[in-house]
Amino acid sequence: MAKFVTIGYGDQDGYDRTHAAVRNEAHAHDARLLEAGTVLGIAGTPVQVRNHDGAGMTVEPGSFLSSTLPVAGFGIIEAATIEEVVELASKTPCAVAHGVVEVWPLQESR
């Protein structure tokens, strides 16, 4: 099985304007993913870490990437194909509540 990283973007406004039944089913879908062993988490406050040329670390508050929607959460999903993960991601809260979910194939370092 391959691993995929998902990044969910969404805001409270999009969440609030999504029908409660749709949101509830999306949360139930997340619960089923968790039961199946998926790693899911809500995004906290990020920091940027640099250590250019190994000459000294700097840490700055805030994210490096920018988006019109805030990062809401992350997941690591194991699946046979990217199509399978896309289908799973399409039913998550960010995807159904006027947000977006990116799916990234993860090539593990060895």
JOQUIMO-V716863 format. One record per backbone hydrogen bond with DSSP energy under -0.5 kcal/mol. NH is the residue of the N-H (numbers start at 1). CO is the residue of the C=O. Records with the same first field share a line. If there is no record, write none. Layout:
BEGIN
NH->CO  CO
END
This chain:
BEGIN
2->79
3->106
4->77
5->104
6->75
7->102
8->73
9->100
10->70
15->11
16->12
17->13
18->15
22->19
23->19
24->20
25->21
26->22
27->23
28->24
29->25
30->26
31->27
32->28
33->29
34->30
35->31
36->32
37->34
38->33
39->76
40->38
41->74
43->72
46->44
48->60
50->58
54->51
55->52
58->50
60->48
62->46
72->8
73->8
74->41
75->6
76->39
77->4
79->2
85->81
86->82
87->83
88->84
89->85
90->86
91->88
92->89
96->92
97->93
99->94
100->9
102->7
104->5
106->3
107->105
108->106
END
